[in-house]
Amino acid sequence: MRIGLVGKPNVGKSTAFSALTEIPVDIANYPFTTIDPNVGVTWLPLPEDCACRSLRQRRESSGRIGPVSDDDPRKGSICSPNSGSCTGFKRLVPVTLIDVAGLVPGAHEGRGRGNQFLSDLSRCDALVQVVDVSGSTDLEGNPVGSGGSDPLEEHVFLLKEIDSWIFGIISNGWDRASRKAQAEGERAIKEHLIGRLSGIGASESNVSTGISTLQRDHTNSEPSSWGHEELFFLASSIRKSIFPISVAANKSDKKTSEASDLAKEVESNGGKMTYTSAEAELALRRASSSGLISYNPGDSTFNLTEKGDKELSVKQREALESISESISSWEGGGLVGLIGEVVFGQLSRIVTYPVQDETHWIDGDGNSLPDAVLAPSGTTARGLAYQVHSDLGDGFVRAIDANSGRIIGADQELNDGDIISIQAKI
């Protein structure tokens, strides 16, 4: 899964990327600091407790393990993650982030880094737009101090650039497709759109949704007669389906009054907006990485460690406290909370735990619950097998629900938190 961080230049995308991934990147106060996209991993906490809580309860009840001790560094967790970590039954799973080059007006025509920007979008499952709600930069990303672009204007311009890009793709060859539609009807239109848009991740469902929306709003037109207005509307409808967009309202400590208008617009289109300060979150991350504070990303509070108590000056402590107070005044859990909303809300991902031994919930090497797989809602047992490894999908025989011990078929849809043993001929 890939989440793209997008927006105009110089709004704090790279700072947000660094705060989420703890990867140092070029951060500067001028446009196009990011030329090539930065790619990294953020560790996302699952919304529910790891399945190892239930596993521990089973083992405790059978006398195979004692109660959690006060000095247990993992606070009770007993799983063995192949990636990420789990402490106190709070499991972290990887999500790939792409910090895309900044977008400027005219990007769909190749202006700025437009061609690269739009190409990078095709690799993303969802987008998080970082918007400067302080109004300290213009639409080109140039610092202006104050009175810069309106946050809503900044959001809408990005949508129009993506719509224009998709419009250009579907317009190519449209005359031929519309002529075919006169004889073959809507099927010819669907074939054209799928053929043109599959390269940017569009599915038949995305195309059908876009066509249905257009026909509902333009009831008197036939596909063969669609012109510029209808095609642009179609491009916008398909974009909403392919690229769900949420907003990180950055620099919120200096937000303008227009920020509330942006929130209404984003949420009316099914997105989520979270107020944050990428600089503040990055400062807390760096202090945590240095061992000065104990801090869980997404939280608004932290505790000084023994090292921090010894090494931090009064001024540094006051600065960290001020940062914490700012973050706690905004709902949504900051950047990590927003990514969670995107993954589990907009993208409707569920968590499944594939294991080899359904009795002990271990893999072939004896590791407990080694993988927590983020799968689309509606994923079947065979679909999970393919997600784990293509050979498991090709050789799928059956699966076993490790919680109940029941055999489930290839087309059985899985539920969030299911622990599944897959049996296959390999």
N, C-alpha and C positions, 0 to 999 in steps of 0.2 A: 504494500500500500504506500502511495506517495501523496503527500500533501504539499502543494505549492504555496510559497509565500510570495505574494505579488503586490504590485502597487507602483506608483510613480517613483522616480529616483529620490533619494535623500529623505525618506520618511521613517527610517529606522528598521527596515527589513533585515539588514545584516546584523544589527544589534539583537533583534528578536530571534534570528536564527542562532546566533551565538548563545543567547540566554537559554534557548531550548535544547541545544545540542552540546553546549560547553566546548564547541570547536572555535578556536580563535580565527576570525576572518578580518579582512580589511574593513574598517569602519571610519568614515570621514564625512565631513560636512560639505560635500559637493556631489553633483549628479554623476551617475554611472561609476560609483566606487566598485560595484559588482559588475564585472564584464562577463566572465563565464559563471554559470550557476554553481553555487556552493551546494553540495549534497552531504547530508549528515543524518544521524539518527537521534530522535528524541525518545525518551523512555516514558511511556504513558502508563499511569496507574489504572488498573482495571476498576470499574465502578463497584464491583462486588468483591467480597473476600475470595482469595484463591481457594481452589478446591482442596488444598492441603489442610485447611482447617477441618474439613470433614474427615480427611484421611487421618489426621492426628486424633480426632475424637474416636474413630474406629480402633486405632491402635491403643489408645489409653484405656478404652472400655474392655479390650481383650488382654490388658496387662503387658503388652509388648513395648510400651513406652511410658515413662512417668510424666507427671504434670509439668507444665512449663516452669522453669526455674527463673528466679529474679535476675540471674546473671546471664541468661541465654541471649547472645548477641543478635539472634534472629527473632527473638520474641515469639517463639512458638512455631514458626514456619519450618516445614520439614521437606518441602519439594526441592528438586535439583534442577533449576532452570538451565537449559542450554543457552539461552540468551536472556538478558535482563537479570532481575533479582527479585527476591521476595523476603520481606521482613514484616513481622506482625500480621501475616496473611495478606499484606498489601503487595500485590504482584505488579511488576513493571514489565511492559512488553514493548518491543521496538516498533516505531513508525518512522518511515523515511520522509525527510523534509528536503525540499528543493528551494533554495533562495534564488529566485529568478531575477535576471537583470531588470532594471527599472523601466517602466513603460511611460512613454510620452505621447501626447496627441499626434496622430498620424502614424502610429506604430503599424497599423494594418497595411500601410503603404510602404513599409520598410524604414520609416523614419526612426532615428535613434538606434536602439538595439532591438527594434520591433520584430524583425524576422526571427531572431534568436528567441526572443521572449515568447512569441506565439508558438514556435516549434516546441519549446520547453513545456508549454501547457499540455500538449498532447500526452505527456508522460504522467500527468497528475490525475488522481481520482477525485480530488476536491481542491478548492482554493481558499486561502485565507488572505484577504487583502489587508495590508497594514496601511492605515490612514492616519495622516498627521492632523489630529483634531485641535492642535494649537494654532493652526493657520499661519505657521511660521515659514512656509515655503509656497512657491507658486506652482502651477500645474507642470512646469518643466523641472521642478525639484530644486530651483534656485532659492537659497535662503533670502528672506525679505524682512525678517524680524517679526513683523506682525502685519495683519491685513492681507495675508496670502490667500490661497484658494480655499473656498468653502468646503468643509468636509463632505457634504452631500454631493457637491459638484465633482469632487475628486473621485468619489465612488462611482457616480454615473458615467463619468468619462471613461473609466476602465471598462465598464459594461459595454458601452458603445463601441469601444475599440475591439473587444472580443466579438461582439455581434457583427461588426463590419468585416472582420477576418472570416468568420463563418459564412457570411453573406457572399464574400468573394469566392469562397470554395464552392458553394452550391450553385452560384450563378454560372460558373464555368461549365458549359455544355447544357445549360438549361433549355435553350431553344429546341435542341434535339429531344430532350426529355419531355417537354410540353407537347411536341408533335406526337410522340409515342402515346402520351396520356390521352389524346383524342381517340385513339383506337383501343388502348388497353386499360384506360382508367387510372385509378389511384395506384395500382400495382407498379406501373412504370415510374411514377414519382418516387415511390418507396425505394425501388431498385436504384434509381439515380442518387438519391440522398444517402443510402447506405454505402453505395460504391464510392461516393465522394468523401464521406465523413468517417468511414471506419478507421482511417489512419489517425484520427484525433480521438479515438476511443468511443465513437458513437455506436450504439447497438440498435437493433430493430425497434426495441422498446422506446429508446430515446426519439427515434424518427417518428414512430407512431404517435407518441405523446405530442410532439411538435405539430404534426399534421392535424390532429384532433383539436388542439388549441386554436389553430388558425381557422379551421372550419367552423368552430363555435363562434369566433369573433367576426368572421367574414362569411356569413351564411349564403350570400348571393353569388359567390364566385366559384367557378369550376377550376380544378388544378391546371387545366390547359390554358387558362386565361390569366394566371397569376403573373403580376408584374413586380416592379421594384418594391412597392409598399408591402405586398403580401410576402415576398421572399425575405425582406428584412424582418418582418414580424415573425416569419417561420424561423429565421436564423436565431432570433432572440429567444424564442420558445425552446428551441433545441439546446441552446447554450444553458438555459436554466436547468435542463435535465442532465446534460453532460458534466457541467462544471458548477456544482452547488458552491455558492460563495458566502463565506462569513467574514466578519471584519474584526480586526484587532485595532481598537481606537487608541492609537499610541500618543504619547506625550499628554496623557490625560490630566497630569498635574497642572497643565496650562490650557485646558480645553476651552473652546469658545462656546457661546450659547447655541450655535448652530449644530452642535454635536447631537442634541436630542432629535433633530430632524433626520439625521443620518440613521439613528437607531430605529426610528419608525419605518424608514424605507427598507432597511435591511431585513427587519423582522417581518414586514408585509410580504416579502418575497421568499419567506421560509428560511432565511439565514439567521445567524446568531451574532450579536455584537457584544464584545467585552471590552471594558475600559482597562487600560494598562499603561505602564511605563516600562518599555523594554530596557532602558538604562537601569532602572531600579531593580528589575528582576535579574538582570545580568550581574549587578553588584552583589545581590544576595547569593547568587549561584557561585560567584568567585570567592566570596567569604566562606561559603560552605565547603567548596573544594579545597580551600586552604586550611580547613579544619578549625576555623575561628568560630563558626556557629553551627548549630544543628538545625537544618532547614529542609523541609520537604517541598519540592516544587509544586506550586498550586496552593500552598498554605499562605496565610497572610501574617503568620507569626514565626518567630524563631527563638532559639535559646542559645546563650553563649556557652561555648565549650570551655573546658578547663584551660585550653590553650588560648582561646579568645579572651578569657577573663584576665589572663596574665599579659597578653601582648597588645590588646586593643587600647588605644588612648581614649580619654573621655570624649574627645571630639569625634573619633571614629565610631564610638558606641552611639553617640547622639545622632550621627548621620544614618547609621543602620536603623535606629529606632524611628527616625523620621521617614525613612523609606518604608518601613513596615506599616506605619500609620497611614501613609498614602495608599498603599496597596490594600489595606484592610477596609478602606472607605469605598472600594469598588467591588461590586458583586461579580461573581463569575469565575473566580479561581485563576485569573490572569491568563497568560499564554497557554499554560498546560491545561487549564480548565477549558479554554476555547478549543484546543485540539481534541480534547475528550468529547466535547459537544459535537464536533464535526464527525469524529469516527463513530461514536455510538448513537448519535442523534441523526445527523444528516445522512450518513452512509449506512446506518442501521447494521453495524457490525455486532456479531455475537462472539462469545469466547467459547472455544471447545478445547478439550484436553485429549489428544490422541495418545493411547498407551498400547503396549503389547500384551501385558498381563492384566486382564480385567478384574482379577481377584485382589491383587496387591497394588494396582495402579502404577506399575513400573514399566520401563522399557526393557530391551533385551540385555542391557548391562546392569539392571537393577536400580536405575535412577527413578526416583519418584516424580511423577507428573512433570517430565522434562520440558514439555512444550505446551504453551498456551497460544492457540492459533486464533487469529482474528479472521472470521469468516462472514461473508454476506448473509443477512437474514434470509432464510429459505434454503440454505445450503443443505444438500442431502448427504447421506452417509458416503455414497460414492464420490460426491463432490469434495468432501473432506479428504477422502483417500487420494484424489488427484492433487489436492492442495499440499498434502504431505509429500507425495512423490508420484510421478506419472506411472511408475511400475505398479504401485499399489492400486491405482485407479484402473489400469488395464487388466490386472489380475484379480479384481475385487470379487470376493465370494459372498461375504456377509460381514456384518458388524455386530458388536455386542455392547449394549448399554451397561457400563460398569456399575452404575448406581443400582439398577434393578436386576441385572443379570439377564435381561431379555434380549433375544436375537432381534435385530432390526434389519430391514431390507435395504437394497441399494437406493431406493427412491424415498426412504423415510426422511423427512425434514428434521433437522437437529434443533435443539433448544439451547438457549444461553446457559453455559455452565455444564453442558453434557461432557461426560468422560467416556470416550469411545475406544473400544479395541477393534481394530480392522484386521480381518482375516482375508488373505489374498494368495493366489497362486503366482509365484514369481519364478 
